[in-house]
Amino acid sequence: MLFATFEHVPAYPLVFPLFYGAAIVFALVMARHLRVFAVAGPSAPFGSVPRRLWGVIEYALIQTKMFKDPRAALMHWGIFWGFLLLTIGTANIVTGGLVQAVLSWPLDALLWTIVSALQNVVAMIVLVSIGYALFRRFVSRPARLTYSTDALIILGLIGGVVATELLAQAFEIARYGEQPGSRPQRWTQASPCCGGRTSDSSSCSSCTCPSASTSTS
């Protein structure tokens, strides 16, 4: 059931006007920029498609130019790919649990349990990467690195989002018991009747998760 996943979260409905309101503002701002591009006229937009596609893969996704400094490359990979993978959890929140509902359907919710566990691992990778980025800016200070307040704000915002997500999960586990992926040794014990939450029993009556009451009533 959608929204049941977050029914125990105080003021959860505020997520929707905040997120989708921001999305609308972003779309309007981008539309203004796109109109500027349209006035400028096309520059062979469909020319050299394979070369341009490989350029996106090489420079945006693989980020080959970063590997001139392997440590910096791994740091950027940790932040970039980690934050992208954590978008799965964000998408689940702003859709009222739709992502969790879909991924909990196959394999007795095993897929969602593994995804949740991997998000916790990735979150730690992001925090470590941000810590190293701050170390480079304040301690090692490589000569080729540019310093700006904007970069610090961005690192702080990313770190804040990830840290508060982990903190929220910690409080959730403390209040409602184990959650999907909270203990790797229980990955294969996910119970579909508990909406993907783990349970030591095959019966939902023993499940401590917030959705147990809706599944047993």
C-alpha positions in Angstrom: 0.0 0.0 0.0 1.4 3.4 -1.0 2.1 5.9 1.7 1.8 3.2 4.5 5.6 3.0 4.4 5.9 6.6 5.7 2.7 6.9 7.7 4.7 7.0 10.9 6.9 10.0 9.7 5.7 13.3 11.2 4.5 15.9 8.7 5.4 13.5 5.8 2.8 15.1 3.4 4.9 18.2 3.4 7.3 16.3 1.2 5.1 16.7 -1.8 4.5 20.4 -2.0 8.2 21.0 -1.1 9.7 18.6 -3.7 7.3 19.1 -6.5 7.1 22.8 -6.0 10.9 23.0 -6.2 10.7 20.8 -9.4 8.2 23.2 -11.0 10.5 26.2 -10.2 13.5 24.4 -11.6 11.5 23.5 -14.8 10.5 27.2 -15.3 14.1 28.4 -14.8 15.4 25.8 -17.3 12.7 26.7 -19.8 14.0 30.3 -19.8 17.5 29.0 -20.6 16.3 26.7 -23.3 14.5 29.6 -25.0 17.9 31.4 -25.1 19.4 28.3 -26.8 16.5 28.2 -29.2 17.1 31.8 -30.3 20.8 31.1 -30.8 19.9 28.5 -33.4 21.0 24.9 -33.8 24.6 23.9 -34.3 24.2 20.5 -36.1 22.5 18.9 -33.1 22.3 15.5 -34.8 25.8 15.6 -36.2 28.5 13.1 -34.9 26.0 11.4 -32.6 28.3 8.4 -31.8 31.2 10.7 -31.0 29.1 12.9 -28.8 27.5 9.9 -27.1 31.0 8.5 -26.3 32.0 11.9 -25.0 29.2 11.8 -22.5 30.2 8.3 -21.4 33.9 9.1 -21.2 33.9 12.6 -19.6 30.6 12.7 -17.7 30.1 9.1 -16.5 33.6 7.5 -16.4 35.3 10.9 -15.8 38.5 9.8 -17.4 40.2 13.2 -17.1 40.0 12.8 -13.3 42.3 9.9 -13.3 45.4 12.1 -13.7 45.1 12.0 -9.9 43.7 8.5 -8.9 42.8 9.6 -5.4 40.9 12.6 -6.6 39.2 10.4 -9.2 38.0 7.9 -6.6 36.8 10.8 -4.4 34.7 12.2 -7.3 33.4 8.8 -8.2 32.3 8.2 -4.6 30.4 11.5 -4.5 29.0 11.5 -8.0 27.9 7.8 -8.4 27.1 7.5 -4.7 24.7 10.5 -4.8 23.1 9.2 -8.0 22.5 5.7 -6.5 21.0 7.3 -3.4 18.4 8.9 -5.7 16.6 5.6 -5.5 15.8 6.3 -1.9 14.8 9.9 -2.6 12.5 8.7 -5.4 10.9 6.3 -3.0 10.2 9.1 -0.6 8.7 11.6 -3.1 6.5 8.9 -4.7 5.0 7.8 -1.4 6.8 4.4 -1.4 6.1 3.5 -5.0 9.7 2.4 -5.7 9.6 0.2 -2.6 6.3 -1.3 -3.6 7.6 -2.2 -7.1 10.9 -3.6 -5.9 9.3 -5.5 -3.1 7.1 -7.4 -5.5 9.6 -9.8 -7.0 11.7 -12.4 -5.1 9.7 -11.9 -1.8 11.0 -8.4 -1.3 14.6 -9.6 -1.5 15.5 -7.0 -4.2 14.3 -4.1 -2.2 16.2 -5.4 0.9 19.4 -5.6 -1.0 18.9 -2.2 -2.6 18.3 -0.7 0.9 21.5 -2.3 2.2 23.5 -1.1 -0.7 22.2 2.5 -0.2 23.5 2.4 3.4 26.9 1.3 2.1 26.9 3.9 -0.6 25.9 6.6 1.9 29.1 5.8 3.9 31.2 6.0 0.8 29.8 9.4 0.0 30.5 10.7 3.5 34.1 9.4 3.4 34.5 11.0 -0.1 33.2 14.3 1.2 35.6 14.1 4.2 38.5 13.6 1.8 37.4 16.5 -0.4 37.4 18.7 2.7 40.8 17.4 3.7 42.1 18.4 0.3 40.7 21.9 0.6 41.8 22.7 4.1 44.8 20.5 4.8 46.7 19.2 1.7 45.6 22.1 -0.5 47.0 20.9 -3.9 48.1 23.8 -6.1 45.8 23.0 -9.0 42.7 23.0 -6.9 40.5 26.1 -7.1 38.9 27.3 -3.9 35.4 28.7 -3.7 32.6 29.1 -1.2 30.2 27.5 -3.6 32.1 24.3 -3.6 32.0 24.1 0.2 28.3 24.8 0.2 27.7 22.0 -2.3 29.8 19.6 -0.3 28.0 20.6 2.9 24.5 20.2 1.3 25.4 16.7 -0.1 26.9 15.6 3.2 23.9 17.0 5.1 21.4 15.1 3.0 23.3 11.8 3.4 24.0 12.2 7.1 20.4 13.1 8.0 19.2 10.2 5.9 21.4 7.8 7.9 20.3 9.5 11.2 16.7 9.1 10.3 17.2 5.4 9.6 18.9 5.0 12.9 16.0 6.6 14.7 13.6 4.4 12.7 15.4 1.2 13.6 15.5 2.3 17.3 11.7 2.9 17.3 10.3 0.3 14.9 12.9 -2.5 14.8 15.0 -3.8 11.9 14.4 -2.3 8.5 15.3 -3.6 5.0 19.1 -4.0 4.6 19.9 -3.0 8.2 21.6 -6.3 8.8 23.3 -8.1 5.8 22.9 -11.5 7.4 19.1 -11.2 7.1 19.0 -10.1 3.5 17.3 -13.4 2.6 14.7 -13.2 5.3 12.7 -10.3 3.9 9.0 -10.9 4.3 6.7 -9.7 1.5 3.8 -9.2 3.9 5.8 -6.7 5.8 6.3 -4.5 2.7 9.9 -5.6 2.4 10.8 -5.2 6.1 12.6 -8.1 7.7 11.0 -10.3 10.2 12.2 -13.3 12.3 8.9 -15.0 11.8 6.9 -15.9 8.7 3.9 -14.3 10.3 3.3 -10.6 10.0 1.9 -10.6 13.5 5.4 -10.6 14.9 6.7 -7.9 12.6 7.5 -4.6 14.4 7.5 -2.4 11.4 4.9 0.4 11.1 3.1 -1.3 8.2 2.5 -4.5 10.2 -0.7 -3.1 11.7 -2.2 -2.4 8.2 -1.2 -5.9 6.9 -2.7 -7.8 9.9 -5.9 -5.7 10.3 
